[in-house]
């Protein structure tokens, strides 16, 4: 049997990292996915799909993605049936993410990664010397300094 879902869409809200009672990281996001085909003369239709990610995948999403970010998700569909408070039978579907990737325009992706880098360095200040900017503090193993790549610079790949 095969249960594979591959989606590409935009995050509807900022992801929020939570932990289970056993301290396992988890996040549930909702992505907006445009339908490929529309009725002639009709408006564009969008589906909103819930995606749950666990462990390192959840941490990765919460660190590098924000509301409006384009994301590609590969995972499996999980169906859940339950009875609501009024006694009605309900069904719920979600995608459990195995892999997620950046996608979208190069400039958009590089800017969001640069912003995430800046956020990460603000969260973890350097203890050795707080006066220097984080990119100047990086040193290679042989002692040479590393230069940051500006977010608007064209990369060779």
CORPEKA-V528283 format. One record per residue. N is the residue number from 0. NEAR is the number of other ideal C-beta (glycine too) atoms within 8 Angstrom. Layout:
N/NEAR
N/NEAR
//
This chain:
0/2
1/3
2/6
3/7
4/10
5/7
6/11
7/9
8/11
9/9
10/15
11/9
12/7
13/6
14/11
15/6
16/10
17/7
18/7
19/7
20/3
21/4
22/5
23/8
24/11
25/13
26/13
27/9
28/14
29/11
30/14
31/10
32/11
33/8
34/9
35/3
36/3
37/8
38/4
39/4
40/3
41/6
42/4
43/6
44/8
45/8
46/7
47/9
48/11
49/11
50/15
51/12
52/15
53/10
54/9
55/6
56/12
57/13
58/10
59/10
60/15
61/11
62/8
63/10
64/11
65/9
66/7
67/5
68/11
69/11
70/16
71/11
72/14
73/10
74/12
75/9
76/10
77/9
78/7
79/8
80/7
81/7
82/6
83/7
84/3
85/4
86/5
87/6
88/6
89/8
90/7
91/9
92/8
93/12
94/14
95/12
96/14
97/7
98/8
99/11
100/6
101/10
102/8
103/7
104/5
105/6
106/8
107/9
108/12
109/11
110/10
111/13
112/11
113/9
114/9
115/10
116/8
117/8
118/8
119/9
120/9
121/7
122/5
123/6
124/6
125/9
126/4
127/4
128/6
129/6
130/3
131/8
132/5
133/8
134/8
135/7
136/10
137/8
138/8
139/8
140/4
141/4
142/5
143/6
144/7
145/8
146/5
147/5
148/6
149/5
150/9
151/6
152/6
153/3
154/7
155/3
156/2
//
